[in-house]
Amino acid sequence: MREAKMELDVIIFLQRWDQRVQAGQAVATGVGAVQRHAGGEAGARLSYNAGISVCEKCEQWQRGLALFSEMWEANLEPDVISYSAGISACEKGDQWQRALTLLSEMREATLEPNL
């Protein structure tokens, strides 16, 4: 029962994300409200990280990386969790080269991976 609700939540999240993309709106525009109500930059980062993680669990690596890119567009620097979720999404999608690129970027940002 709990898994079915989680799957439904994921489907709803992805449908809303697709609607915003099709309407020409960046997902980051929706995150602006979260920034105001959930703790500023930390709340926005948390929302992006959650979105990337959802995409990883649904094996939607392209969407996860799109959210990761939008963090930069929203002037939010990804943290260890952001990179880890992006790397996991790439791994689930058999995108090992992209995963290695994210790992390299993570190290350039002087962030230590969670092992």
C-alpha positions in Angstrom: 0.0 0.0 0.0 2.8 2.4 0.9 4.7 1.6 -2.3 1.6 2.3 -4.4 1.2 5.8 -2.8 4.9 6.5 -3.4 4.6 5.5 -7.0 1.5 7.7 -7.4 3.4 10.6 -5.8 6.3 10.1 -8.2 3.9 10.0 -11.2 2.2 13.2 -10.1 5.6 14.9 -9.6 6.8 13.9 -13.0 3.5 14.9 -14.7 3.7 18.4 -13.1 7.3 18.7 -14.1 6.4 17.8 -17.7 3.6 20.3 -17.8 5.9 23.1 -16.7 8.5 22.1 -19.2 6.0 21.9 -22.0 4.6 25.3 -21.0 8.1 26.7 -21.4 8.6 27.3 -17.7 11.7 26.2 -15.9 11.2 24.0 -12.9 13.1 26.6 -11.0 10.2 29.0 -11.1 8.2 26.6 -8.9 11.1 26.4 -6.5 11.0 30.1 -5.9 7.9 29.6 -3.8 9.7 26.9 -1.8 12.6 29.2 -1.2 10.3 31.7 0.5 8.4 29.2 2.6 10.9 26.4 3.4 14.0 28.1 4.6 15.4 30.2 1.7 18.3 28.7 -0.2 18.5 25.6 2.0 14.8 24.9 1.3 15.3 25.3 -2.4 18.3 23.0 -2.4 16.3 20.5 -0.5 13.5 20.6 -3.0 15.9 20.2 -6.0 17.7 17.3 -4.2 14.4 15.6 -3.5 13.4 16.0 -7.2 16.6 14.6 -8.4 16.2 11.7 -6.0 12.7 11.0 -7.3 14.0 11.0 -10.8 16.7 8.5 -9.8 14.2 6.2 -8.2 12.0 6.3 -11.4 15.0 5.7 -13.6 14.5 9.1 -15.3 18.2 10.1 -15.4 17.6 12.8 -18.1 15.1 14.6 -15.9 17.3 14.3 -12.9 20.2 15.9 -14.7 17.9 18.6 -16.0 17.0 19.5 -12.4 20.6 19.4 -11.5 21.4 21.9 -14.3 18.5 24.1 -13.2 20.1 24.4 -9.8 22.9 26.3 -11.4 20.4 28.4 -13.4 18.7 29.3 -10.1 22.1 30.3 -8.6 22.1 27.4 -6.2 25.3 25.5 -5.8 24.8 21.8 -5.7 25.9 20.0 -2.5 27.1 16.5 -1.9 23.5 15.2 -1.8 22.8 16.9 -5.2 25.8 15.3 -6.8 25.2 11.9 -5.2 21.6 11.9 -6.4 22.7 12.9 -9.9 25.4 10.2 -10.0 22.9 7.6 -8.8 20.4 8.7 -11.5 23.1 8.2 -14.1 24.1 4.9 -12.7 20.5 3.6 -12.9 20.3 4.8 -16.5 23.6 3.1 -17.5 25.2 6.5 -18.1 28.5 5.8 -16.5 30.4 8.5 -18.5 28.0 11.2 -17.2 28.3 9.8 -13.7 32.1 10.1 -13.9 31.7 13.6 -15.2 29.6 14.5 -12.2 32.1 12.8 -9.8 34.9 14.9 -11.4 32.9 18.1 -11.1 32.1 17.2 -7.5 35.8 16.9 -6.7 36.6 20.2 -8.5 34.0 21.8 -6.2 36.1 20.4 -3.3 33.2 18.2 -2.1 33.9 14.8 -0.8 31.7 12.0 -2.0 29.7 9.9 0.4 31.0 6.4 0.2 
